[in-house]
Amino acid sequence: MLDPSGAAIVGAAVEIENPVSHYTQSTTTGSQGDFALNNVPFNNYHVSASASGFQRGAQEVDVRSPIPLEVNISLKLGAESSSVTVLEAGDLIETDPVTHTDIDRALFDKMPLESQSSSLSSLVTLASPGISADSNGLFHGLGDHASNSFSLDGQPITDQQSKVFSNQIPLDAVQSMEVIEGAPPAEYGDKTSVVINVTTRSGLGATAPHGDITTSYGTFGTSNVGFNLAYGREMWGNFISANGLNTGRFLDGPEFQVYHDHGNEENLFDRFDFKPAQADTVNLNFGFTRSWFQTPNSFDAQTADAWSGLVVNNGGLGPNGLPVGAEDQRSKIRTYNIAPTWTHLLNANSVFTFGAFARQDQYNYYPSGNPFADFTPDLQSETIGQSRTLTNMGARASLSYVKGIHNIKAGILWEDTIITEKDSFGVVDPTFNPVCFNADGSPNTDPSITSPNNCTGTLSANPAYDPLLACIDLTRTGPLTGCPSSTSGLYRFHGHANIRELALFFQDTMTIRNWTFNVGMRFDHYDGITSANQAEPRLGIAYNIKPSNTVLRISYARTLETPFNENLVLASNGCLDPVVSHLMAAIQGYPCLTEPLRAGWRNEFHAGLQQAFGKYFVLDAEYIWKYTHLAYDFSVLGSTPVTFPIEWASSKIPGYAVRASLPNFHGLSAFLVFSSVAARFFEPQVSGIGATPASLGGNGVFRIDHDEIFNATAHLQYQPSKRGPWLGFNWRFDSGLVAGPVPCAGGNCPNGPNGTDSIVDVSGLTPDQQFQAGLFCGGVFATQTTGISPTGLCPASQYGSNLIKIPAAGAENDDHNPQRIASRNLFDIAVGHDNVFHGEKYKWSARVSVVNLTDKYALYNFLSTFSGTHYVTPRSVTATIGFHF
């Protein structure tokens, strides 16, 4: 920082700001007029400087590589203006051909979020276009099921991050995020439908230690205590955060009323930065999270014991003579992560980066203490336990070079993912594999009959009886013969695999006047249960029409699509196991698929524009078209937690995504995101043991259950004074995901008795499931104990739902008019004050947040193949107090 004579200006205030992401950072100049800003996310920034006796100075800086930028600002003599407008329309737009959304703590600190245990997912869902919301912290990016990846300070994390698979990094550790919805650059691979590039908080240069201590309490007995601290010097720094959550509603349940849904979570994150020399920086990320939670019960599982007469009139006692009681299934997940990185400045134009990482998810699922409590009619016929680990280790190296029109990055990534699966299961439904049938054709549930030879008198032998499954049928109390020793009682499936991946990439971003070109190439080698190689060109072009502040862009990416790792061995090799093969064949009604999951490939195209209107409004819109050969989804065994990937022949995903932003205008800032993305999948199912009997050998097209016609989020913040109170408000609209197997209204779907189109038969659903779906017949609505009619039959003209959109008779079509969850509008609000007592060094804050302000009664999904039925969060109020130093 220099004056007109070239002398250094000491103590000048320097600030950088991005008005769209709300990112700011400030410092003061040293004895040589020098200043340094660390840990700055890639973006374009407005840099301003001021000093007493000088006019304010400013310039624009575009940060697009780890190579340090030298910014020289000269201040003119003169009185500093007390009111200076520093932002222009050009500050609001970017010339990057890749569409992305930038989000900083200054934005999400005041944003009410739906999930405290998956707050990172909640933030991505609310703040990014093209994201469909689902239960339990799951979101579908641009029409794909969880085909998302996180880049955590450069560490790739491509395994699923919803709270039933893994533990997410706590939001308290996040400084900013870049959510890439466009065609991914060459440095990103594997799961790239949405890439979330996370920059964590750092203590480097924090010569004055600062931090927060917060505590909150709210609805469902939810309590949270958190602590973070940043401290350091010019050459080192440390940031640490820790928090603990305890709540009576950890997961989204199958009932609006909460049953058996307690959970807790503990997080620890630490980032240490060290600069042994000006050219070298070493940083180490360490994280540990533990979560323990109950599987929410349905009304049936909680109160309508199947052994008390719902299916078997046995007085509430199981075949073992013990009281069955309610389901009591639980999970525990422990996640460890360590990731060191070394960055070396080779010269003024080049930076070398080397990093290593090791991450592990340990997942344990515990069945009910009494296995027969796990029997839920029409949902779960087995008791299942699981112990599963997923260890991801690897190393990465890259070289960045910036000179002239070129911004080049080339690198290599090696990963080894070690998968271990241990499953134990046994049949607890006496009607699943009955030995005999009664005279009226109903399954005989006498536990002492273990051989078809004993089906005498009025009993007749079951022609489909499977003697191998009888060996794991816990409901049979009589002696069994011919059972292998490995199939006595609970059956145990053990799976193990190493998934090794190697990637090489090169990309160059060239800026030529108003043009920006992205040219890249990636090569992926995948070696797991199956193997694949793929060369993947990545291209992008953007043109900046400066007079109108318009950016036009197009981009293309070829990507290698790799299978999900969660239960991959079971999905790929399960049908080679005799017991698993027989069990899945009995559930599905067709032979088990023996084809292992293979890597697929995708071609995706993007076209969009960005338009700034004056200094206070910017619009970003994009059209997307993706075609995938071998497209992935997930399936599930009953309503158990054993979920596994499956693979369809192909998919086509077209759609659009729009974001409109209003930067800070007299204390008011806001954004609106909306999108429409179709997810059309094409039969047949080609691999994965699956649970979709109609798919085998089919050649039709259908909308998968994460297809949504339209969704939108509007968020605004208002703080008229930096020292005063503030308001945050969300409005979220979802038109509804494709629903599960709800009986349709007749016409083209003959599900009535004897194929009668005018009569709907819902007898396959329990009264509680009919209640969960909001079904009615005429003026009679289902309750948790009473269905819509005594027989389960209803005239199609009188049949409907208040929670699911059921097409009119004859109008249902799996592709163009499937059944969907009813649309919903959700409103959240937060009010608070960041400095209640107007302190200088020490500050107290207070806030109150309300999620689902109107207590909207609505579903996320119904009998989803992946996860069952889940309701949105009922109205919940949380009060938070914080101490800041």
ZAMARGU-4260 file (C-alpha; in steps of 0.2 Angstrom, whole numbers, plus 5000, padded with zeros to 4 digits):
<rodrens>
0) 5000/5000/5000 | 5009/5016/4994 | 5005/5035/4994 | 5008/5046/4978 | 5027/5047/4982
5) 5029/5029/4983 | 5031/5028/5002 | 5023/5014/5012 | 5006/5017/5021 | 5006/5009/5038
10) 4990/5004/5047 | 4979/5006/5031 | 4963/4996/5032 | 4961/4983/5018 | 4945/4973/5014
15) 4940/4961/5001 | 4922/4957/4997 | 4911/4946/4986 | 4894/4954/4986 | 4885/4938/4980
20) 4892/4925/4992 | 4894/4938/5006 | 4912/4933/5009 | 4922/4947/5017 | 4940/4947/5025
25) 4950/4962/5032 | 4967/4966/5038 | 4979/4981/5040 | 4995/4985/5032 | 5012/4982/5041
30) 5028/4992/5042 | 5032/4990/5024 | 5014/4994/5018 | 5012/4975/5015 | 4996/4965/5019
35) 4992/4946/5017 | 4975/4938/5017 | 4974/4919/5019 | 4962/4905/5015 | 4953/4915/5002
40) 4941/4904/4992 | 4942/4905/4973 | 4931/4919/4967 | 4931/4937/4961 | 4933/4950/4974
45) 4931/4969/4976 | 4947/4975/4986 | 4945/4992/4995 | 4958/5001/5005 | 4957/5016/5016
50) 4968/5027/5028 | 4967/5043/5037 | 4971/5058/5026 | 4969/5048/5010 | 4955/5045/4998
55) 4948/5027/4997 | 4956/5016/4984 | 4949/5000/4976 | 4952/4987/4962 | 4945/4970/4956
60) 4954/4954/4959 | 4950/4937/4952 | 4956/4922/4963 | 4957/4906/4953 | 4972/4897/4958
65) 4983/4894/4974 | 4996/4905/4967 | 4998/4921/4978 | 4992/4936/4969 | 5001/4953/4972
70) 4989/4967/4973 | 4996/4985/4973 | 4985/4999/4978 | 4990/5017/4978 | 4980/5030/4988
75) 4978/5048/4983 | 4980/5062/4996 | 4963/5069/5002 | 4949/5068/5014 | 4941/5051/5015
80) 4923/5051/5009 | 4911/5046/5023 | 4900/5037/5011 | 4907/5029/4996 | 4898/5017/4984
85) 4911/5004/4980 | 4901/4990/4971 | 4897/4991/4952 | 4887/4979/4941 | 4903/4971/4935
90) 4907/4965/4953 | 4891/4954/4952 | 4896/4943/4937 | 4909/4929/4934 | 4916/4924/4917
95) 4918/4906/4922 | 4910/4894/4910 | 4906/4882/4924 | 4890/4886/4934 | 4892/4887/4952
100) 4884/4894/4968 | 4895/4903/4981 | 4890/4902/4999 | 4899/4910/5014 | 4896/4910/5033
105) 4890/4928/5032 | 4875/4921/5023 | 4872/4905/5032 | 4875/4911/5049 | 4858/4918/5050
110) 4849/4905/5039 | 4837/4894/5048 | 4841/4876/5043 | 4830/4861/5044 | 4842/4848/5051
115) 4854/4850/5065 | 4862/4833/5062 | 4864/4836/5043 | 4865/4855/5042 | 4878/4854/5028
120) 4865/4845/5017 | 4851/4857/5023 | 4862/4872/5017 | 4865/4864/5000 | 4847/4860/4998
125) 4841/4877/5002 | 4854/4888/4994 | 4858/4879/4977 | 4847/4877/4962 | 4843/4860/4955
130) 4842/4851/4972 | 4827/4840/4977 | 4825/4838/4996 | 4823/4821/5003 | 4822/4814/5021
135) 4836/4811/5033 | 4848/4824/5026 | 4848/4816/5009 | 4847/4827/4993 | 4846/4823/4975
140) 4857/4834/4964 | 4851/4838/4947 | 4840/4822/4945 | 4853/4810/4952 | 4852/4799/4968
145) 4866/4805/4979 | 4878/4807/4964 | 4887/4821/4974 | 4904/4823/4980 | 4913/4835/4992
150) 4930/4842/4990 | 4936/4846/5008 | 4950/4858/5006 | 4955/4848/4991 | 4951/4831/4999
155) 4939/4821/4988 | 4924/4813/4997 | 4913/4804/4985 | 4904/4792/4997 | 4886/4796/5003
160) 4885/4809/5016 | 4867/4808/5022 | 4865/4804/5041 | 4860/4785/5038 | 4877/4782/5029
165) 4890/4793/5037 | 4893/4808/5048 | 4895/4825/5039 | 4908/4838/5043 | 4900/4850/5056
170) 4894/4867/5048 | 4903/4876/5062 | 4920/4871/5053 | 4915/4878/5036 | 4920/4895/5030
175) 4913/4895/5013 | 4906/4883/4999 | 4906/4883/4980 | 4892/4871/4974 | 4896/4867/4956
180) 4880/4863/4946 | 4888/4865/4929 | 4899/4853/4919 | 4913/4848/4931 | 4931/4853/4927
185) 4943/4840/4924 | 4950/4839/4942 | 4933/4832/4948 | 4928/4814/4945 | 4918/4799/4951
190) 4902/4807/4958 | 4900/4824/4949 | 4881/4828/4947 | 4884/4841/4960 | 4902/4845/4967
195) 4902/4854/4984 | 4919/4862/4986 | 4921/4866/5005 | 4934/4878/5012 | 4936/4876/5031
200) 4940/4889/5044 | 4958/4893/5048 | 4967/4901/5062 | 4982/4906/5052 | 4986/4924/5056
205) 4973/4926/5070 | 4985/4935/5081 | 4970/4939/5093 | 4962/4923/5098 | 4943/4923/5095
210) 4930/4910/5096 | 4912/4906/5101 | 4903/4896/5114 | 4885/4892/5110 | 4871/4882/5118
215) 4853/4879/5112 | 4837/4870/5117 | 4821/4867/5107 | 4807/4856/5102 | 4808/4837/5104
220) 4820/4840/5119 | 4834/4845/5106 | 4849/4852/5115 | 4866/4857/5107 | 4882/4864/5115
225) 4896/4870/5104 | 4913/4878/5105 | 4926/4884/5092 | 4942/4894/5094 | 4954/4901/5081
230) 4971/4907/5086 | 4989/4908/5079 | 5002/4920/5072 | 5009/4925/5055 | 5018/4908/5052
235) 5005/4896/5061 | 4987/4895/5066 | 4974/4882/5073 | 4956/4881/5072 | 4946/4869/5083
240) 4928/4866/5085 | 4918/4854/5095 | 4899/4851/5098 | 4887/4839/5104 | 4868/4836/5099
245) 4855/4827/5108 | 4837/4826/5102 | 4821/4816/5102 | 4819/4817/5083 | 4835/4813/5075
250) 4828/4805/5059 | 4813/4809/5049 | 4800/4796/5054 | 4786/4787/5045 | 4773/4796/5056
255) 4771/4814/5059 | 4770/4810/5078 | 4787/4805/5084 | 4789/4787/5090 | 4806/4779/5095
260) 4817/4792/5087 | 4830/4797/5100 | 4848/4801/5094 | 4864/4810/5098 | 4879/4816/5089
265) 4897/4822/5094 | 4909/4832/5082 | 4927/4837/5084 | 4936/4846/5070 | 4953/4853/5070
270) 4963/4862/5056 | 4982/4866/5060 | 4992/4877/5047 | 5010/4880/5048 | 5022/4890/5037
275) 5040/4884/5040 | 5045/4896/5026 | 5037/4909/5015 | 5036/4896/5000 | 5029/4882/5010
280) 5013/4879/5019 | 5008/4863/5028 | 4990/4861/5035 | 4982/4846/5043 | 4964/4842/5045
285) 4957/4830/5058 | 4939/4826/5061 | 4930/4813/5072 | 4911/4811/5073 | 4901/4799/5082
290) 4882/4797/5080 | 4870/4785/5089 | 4851/4785/5085 | 4836/4774/5085 | 4827/4769/5069
295) 4810/4778/5070 | 4795/4766/5072 | 4779/4767/5063 | 4762/4765/5073 | 4762/4747/5068
300) 4779/4744/5074 | 4777/4754/5090 | 4760/4748/5096 | 4752/4735/5084 | 4762/4720/5088
305) 4760/4707/5074 | 4761/4693/5087 | 4746/4701/5096 | 4734/4697/5082 | 4738/4709/5068
310) 4745/4693/5058 | 4747/4680/5071 | 4735/4678/5086 | 4749/4673/5099 | 4745/4685/5113
315) 4760/4695/5111 | 4772/4681/5113 | 4785/4676/5100 | 4789/4658/5096 | 4802/4659/5109
320) 4788/4662/5122 | 4795/4679/5126 | 4784/4695/5125 | 4788/4703/5108 | 4785/4722/5112
325) 4789/4736/5100 | 4803/4737/5088 | 4819/4743/5095 | 4831/4745/5080 | 4846/4756/5082
330) 4862/4762/5073 | 4879/4769/5078 | 4891/4777/5065 | 4909/4783/5069 | 4918/4793/5056
335) 4937/4797/5057 | 4946/4808/5045 | 4964/4814/5044 | 4971/4824/5029 | 4988/4832/5028
340) 4993/4844/5014 | 5009/4852/5009 | 5009/4867/4997 | 5025/4873/4989 | 5028/4889/4980
345) 5040/4885/4966 | 5041/4903/4959 | 5030/4917/4955 | 5020/4907/4943 | 5019/4890/4949
350) 5013/4880/4965 | 5015/4862/4969 | 5002/4853/4980 | 5003/4836/4988 | 4990/4829/5000
355) 4986/4812/5008 | 4970/4807/5017 | 4962/4793/5026 | 4944/4792/5031 | 4934/4778/5038
360) 4915/4776/5042 | 4911/4762/5054 | 4892/4758/5053 | 4884/4747/5065 | 4865/4742/5065
365) 4857/4733/5079 | 4841/4723/5078 | 4828/4723/5092 | 4833/4713/5107 | 4819/4701/5103
370) 4821/4697/5085 | 4802/4694/5082 | 4799/4713/5086 | 4807/4717/5070 | 4792/4709/5060
375) 4781/4722/5053 | 4768/4716/5041 | 4771/4721/5022 | 4787/4729/5027 | 4799/4719/5036
380) 4800/4700/5036 | 4818/4698/5043 | 4828/4703/5058 | 4844/4711/5052 | 4860/4716/5060
385) 4875/4724/5051 | 4893/4729/5055 | 4901/4738/5040 | 4917/4748/5037 | 4922/4759/5023
390) 4940/4765/5023 | 4945/4777/5010 | 4964/4781/5008 | 4973/4790/4995 | 4985/4803/4989
395) 4984/4818/4977 | 4997/4829/4969 | 4994/4844/4957 | 5004/4858/4949 | 4996/4875/4946
400) 5004/4887/4933 | 4997/4904/4929 | 5005/4916/4916 | 4998/4927/4903 | 4981/4920/4897
405) 4984/4903/4904 | 4978/4896/4921 | 4984/4878/4920 | 4982/4864/4933 | 4987/4846/4931
410) 4987/4832/4943 | 4986/4814/4949 | 4974/4806/4961 | 4976/4788/4968 | 4963/4780/4980
415) 4960/4764/4988 | 4943/4761/4996 | 4942/4745/5007 | 4925/4738/5010 | 4920/4726/5023
420) 4902/4720/5026 | 4895/4709/5039 | 4877/4705/5039 | 4866/4693/5049 | 4848/4690/5046
425) 4834/4678/5049 | 4816/4676/5044 | 4804/4682/5058 | 4787/4682/5048 | 4778/4665/5049
430) 4769/4668/5033 | 4785/4672/5023 | 4789/4654/5019 | 4774/4643/5026 | 4776/4625/5026
435) 4757/4622/5024 | 4741/4631/5019 | 4725/4631/5028 | 4709/4625/5020 | 4704/4643/5016
440) 4721/4646/5007 | 4729/4656/5021 | 4747/4652/5027 | 4747/4640/5042 | 4758/4648/5056
445) 4760/4633/5067 | 4778/4634/5072 | 4780/4616/5076 | 4777/4610/5057 | 4793/4610/5049
450) 4791/4598/5034 | 4778/4597/5020 | 4775/4579/5025 | 4766/4585/5040 | 4753/4594/5030
455) 4739/4582/5033 | 4720/4583/5036 | 4714/4600/5030 | 4731/4607/5027 | 4740/4607/5010
460) 4758/4608/5006 | 4765/4625/5000 | 4771/4621/4982 | 4784/4636/4984 | 4791/4630/5001
465) 4809/4633/5001 | 4818/4621/5013 | 4834/4632/5013 | 4825/4647/5019 | 4817/4637/5032
470) 4834/4634/5039 | 4835/4653/5044 | 4816/4654/5048 | 4817/4658/5067 | 4798/4656/5068
475) 4800/4637/5066 | 4802/4628/5083 | 4802/4610/5077 | 4817/4600/5071 | 4824/4604/5054
480) 4834/4592/5043 | 4846/4595/5029 | 4852/4612/5034 | 4870/4617/5032 | 4879/4622/5048
485) 4881/4640/5041 | 4862/4642/5040 | 4857/4637/5057 | 4847/4651/5065 | 4854/4668/5060
490) 4863/4668/5043 | 4879/4678/5041 | 4885/4686/5025 | 4903/4692/5024 | 4909/4703/5010
495) 4925/4711/5006 | 4932/4721/4992 | 4946/4734/4987 | 4941/4747/4975 | 4956/4756/4968
500) 4955/4771/4957 | 4968/4781/4948 | 4965/4798/4939 | 4975/4809/4929 | 4969/4826/4923
505) 4974/4842/4914 | 4965/4858/4913 | 4968/4876/4906 | 4957/4891/4908 | 4962/4904/4895
510) 4956/4922/4895 | 4957/4931/4879 | 4949/4948/4880 | 4930/4945/4883 | 4932/4926/4880
515) 4936/4912/4893 | 4939/4895/4887 | 4940/4879/4899 | 4949/4865/4890 | 4953/4849/4900
520) 4955/4830/4899 | 4953/4817/4913 | 4958/4799/4913 | 4950/4787/4926 | 4955/4769/4929
525) 4942/4760/4940 | 4947/4743/4947 | 4935/4735/4959 | 4923/4721/4958 | 4923/4726/4940
530) 4935/4736/4930 | 4934/4751/4918 | 4944/4764/4909 | 4938/4781/4903 | 4945/4796/4894
535) 4934/4811/4898 | 4936/4828/4888 | 4929/4843/4898 | 4926/4859/4888 | 4918/4876/4892
540) 4916/4893/4884 | 4910/4909/4891 | 4908/4926/4883 | 4907/4943/4893 | 4896/4956/4885
545) 4903/4970/4896 | 4892/4985/4890 | 4876/4975/4896 | 4885/4965/4910 | 4880/4949/4902
550) 4890/4932/4902 | 4885/4918/4890 | 4892/4901/4892 | 4891/4883/4886 | 4900/4868/4893
555) 4902/4849/4890 | 4908/4835/4901 | 4911/4816/4898 | 4911/4807/4915 | 4915/4790/4922
560) 4900/4785/4933 | 4906/4773/4947 | 4895/4762/4958 | 4891/4767/4976 | 4902/4759/4988
565) 4889/4756/5002 | 4885/4737/5002 | 4893/4736/4985 | 4898/4718/4988 | 4881/4712/4994
570) 4874/4721/4978 | 4886/4713/4966 | 4890/4696/4973 | 4875/4693/4984 | 4866/4682/4971
575) 4881/4670/4971 | 4877/4666/4989 | 4863/4652/4990 | 4854/4659/5005 | 4854/4678/4999
580) 4849/4671/4981 | 4834/4661/4988 | 4829/4675/5000 | 4829/4689/4986 | 4820/4677/4974
585) 4806/4674/4987 | 4805/4693/4990 | 4805/4699/4972 | 4796/4684/4963 | 4810/4682/4950
590) 4827/4675/4950 | 4841/4685/4958 | 4852/4695/4946 | 4870/4688/4946 | 4878/4702/4936
595) 4890/4713/4947 | 4888/4732/4946 | 4899/4740/4932 | 4905/4758/4929 | 4894/4768/4917
600) 4897/4784/4908 | 4889/4800/4905 | 4888/4814/4892 | 4881/4830/4899 | 4878/4847/4891
605) 4875/4864/4899 | 4870/4881/4892 | 4867/4897/4902 | 4869/4915/4905 | 4872/4927/4919
610) 4865/4944/4919 | 4868/4959/4931 | 4855/4972/4933 | 4863/4988/4940 | 4872/4985/4957
615) 4859/4976/4966 | 4853/4961/4956 | 4861/4947/4947 | 4852/4932/4938 | 4860/4916/4934
620) 4851/4903/4923 | 4856/4886/4915 | 4849/4872/4905 | 4855/4855/4908 | 4854/4839/4898
625) 4862/4823/4904 | 4862/4806/4896 | 4869/4791/4906 | 4873/4773/4900 | 4871/4762/4916
630) 4863/4773/4928 | 4863/4770/4947 | 4849/4770/4961 | 4847/4762/4977 | 4836/4748/4983
635) 4832/4741/5000 | 4827/4725/5009 | 4810/4728/5016 | 4811/4743/5028 | 4828/4737/5035
640) 4844/4748/5034 | 4852/4736/5022 | 4852/4746/5006 | 4862/4742/4991 | 4865/4750/4974
645) 4856/4744/4958 | 4859/4748/4940 | 4847/4752/4926 | 4851/4752/4907 | 4851/4771/4905
650) 4844/4787/4910 | 4840/4804/4903 | 4840/4820/4914 | 4835/4836/4906 | 4830/4852/4916
655) 4834/4870/4921 | 4841/4879/4936 | 4840/4897/4941 | 4847/4908/4955 | 4843/4926/4957
660) 4853/4936/4970 | 4850/4953/4979 | 4867/4959/4987 | 4866/4969/5002 | 4854/4984/5000
665) 4853/4995/5015 | 4854/4980/5026 | 4842/4969/5015 | 4849/4954/5006 | 4840/4940/4997
670) 4841/4926/4985 | 4829/4915/4975 | 4833/4898/4968 | 4821/4887/4957 | 4823/4872/4946
675) 4814/4859/4936 | 4824/4842/4933 | 4817/4826/4926 | 4824/4809/4930 | 4819/4797/4917
680) 4826/4779/4919 | 4825/4766/4906 | 4823/4747/4910 | 4829/4734/4912 | 4838/4733/4928
685) 4854/4726/4923 | 4863/4723/4940 | 4861/4723/4958 | 4851/4711/4968 | 4837/4724/4968
690) 4819/4724/4974 | 4809/4729/4958 | 4800/4713/4951 | 4792/4722/4936 | 4809/4728/4929
695) 4817/4712/4924 | 4817/4710/4905 | 4807/4726/4903 | 4810/4739/4891 | 4799/4753/4897
700) 4803/4771/4904 | 4798/4777/4921 | 4801/4792/4932 | 4812/4787/4947 | 4807/4792/4964
705) 4819/4807/4965 | 4811/4815/4950 | 4803/4832/4954 | 4794/4844/4942 | 4798/4860/4952
710) 4806/4866/4968 | 4811/4884/4974 | 4818/4892/4989 | 4817/4910/4993 | 4828/4917/5007
715) 4830/4935/5014 | 4840/4943/5028 | 4837/4960/5035 | 4848/4969/5047 | 4846/4988/5046
720) 4861/4991/5058 | 4876/4981/5060 | 4874/4983/5079 | 4856/4979/5079 | 4844/4964/5078
725) 4842/4954/5062 | 4829/4943/5053 | 4831/4928/5042 | 4817/4920/5033 | 4815/4905/5021
730) 4801/4899/5010 | 4803/4882/5002 | 4791/4875/4989 | 4792/4857/4983 | 4780/4850/4970
735) 4784/4832/4976 | 4794/4817/4972 | 4787/4802/4963 | 4778/4792/4976 | 4779/4774/4980
740) 4767/4760/4977 | 4751/4768/4981 | 4736/4759/4973 | 4731/4770/4958 | 4713/4775/4954
745) 4709/4762/4941 | 4707/4764/4923 | 4724/4759/4915 | 4730/4750/4931 | 4718/4735/4935
750) 4722/4733/4953 | 4704/4730/4958 | 4697/4712/4962 | 4697/4701/4947 | 4705/4715/4937
755) 4690/4727/4939 | 4696/4744/4934 | 4682/4754/4943 | 4687/4747/4960 | 4703/4751/4969
760) 4710/4737/4981 | 4720/4744/4995 | 4720/4729/5006 | 4738/4726/5003 | 4742/4741/5014
765) 4739/4741/5033 | 4727/4754/5040 | 4742/4763/5047 | 4750/4763/5029 | 4734/4770/5022
770) 4734/4783/5035 | 4752/4788/5031 | 4747/4790/5013 | 4732/4801/5018 | 4720/4789/5008
775) 4701/4791/5009 | 4686/4783/5001 | 4671/4795/4999 | 4671/4804/5016 | 4680/4791/5026
780) 4698/4794/5029 | 4710/4780/5035 | 4716/4781/5053 | 4731/4772/5061 | 4719/4758/5066
785) 4705/4758/5053 | 4707/4758/5034 | 4696/4767/5021 | 4684/4752/5020 | 4681/4736/5030
790) 4686/4726/5014 | 4700/4737/5007 | 4689/4740/4992 | 4684/4758/4986 | 4676/4764/4970
795) 4689/4773/4959 | 4677/4788/4958 | 4677/4790/4977 | 4696/4786/4980 | 4709/4799/4984
800) 4722/4806/4996 | 4726/4822/5004 | 4745/4819/5005 | 4748/4811/4988 | 4743/4816/4971
805) 4735/4801/4963 | 4731/4803/4944 | 4713/4801/4939 | 4706/4785/4933 | 4715/4780/4917
810) 4727/4794/4918 | 4741/4786/4927 | 4757/4784/4917 | 4774/4779/4924 | 4783/4791/4913
815) 4772/4806/4909 | 4760/4806/4924 | 4766/4795/4939 | 4759/4797/4956 | 4768/4810/4966
820) 4769/4817/4984 | 4758/4832/4986 | 4766/4849/4984 | 4771/4858/5000 | 4776/4875/5006
825) 4787/4876/5021 | 4792/4892/5030 | 4806/4895/5042 | 4811/4910/5052 | 4825/4916/5063
830) 4827/4932/5073 | 4842/4937/5083 | 4855/4949/5089 | 4873/4947/5088 | 4878/4959/5102
835) 4864/4960/5114 | 4874/4970/5127 | 4884/4980/5114 | 4901/4974/5120 | 4917/4977/5111
840) 4929/4963/5115 | 4916/4951/5123 | 4899/4949/5115 | 4883/4940/5119 | 4871/4934/5106
845) 4853/4927/5106 | 4842/4920/5093 | 4826/4910/5091 | 4823/4899/5075 | 4807/4891/5070
850) 4807/4877/5057 | 4790/4873/5048 | 4782/4889/5055 | 4765/4884/5050 | 4767/4866/5056
855) 4763/4859/5038 | 4758/4841/5038 | 4767/4833/5023 | 4777/4819/5017 | 4794/4818/5009
860) 4791/4801/5002 | 4779/4786/5004 | 4785/4768/5004 | 4800/4773/4994 | 4810/4758/4987
865) 4826/4766/4995 | 4820/4772/5013 | 4801/4769/5016 | 4789/4783/5022 | 4795/4799/5030
870) 4786/4815/5035 | 4793/4832/5035 | 4799/4840/5052 | 4784/4846/5062 | 4785/4864/5069
875) 4801/4865/5079 | 4807/4880/5090 | 4825/4882/5095 | 4832/4896/5106 | 4851/4899/5106
880) 4863/4909/5117 | 4881/4912/5112 | 4896/4920/5120 | 4909/4927/5108 | 4927/4933/5111
</rodrens>
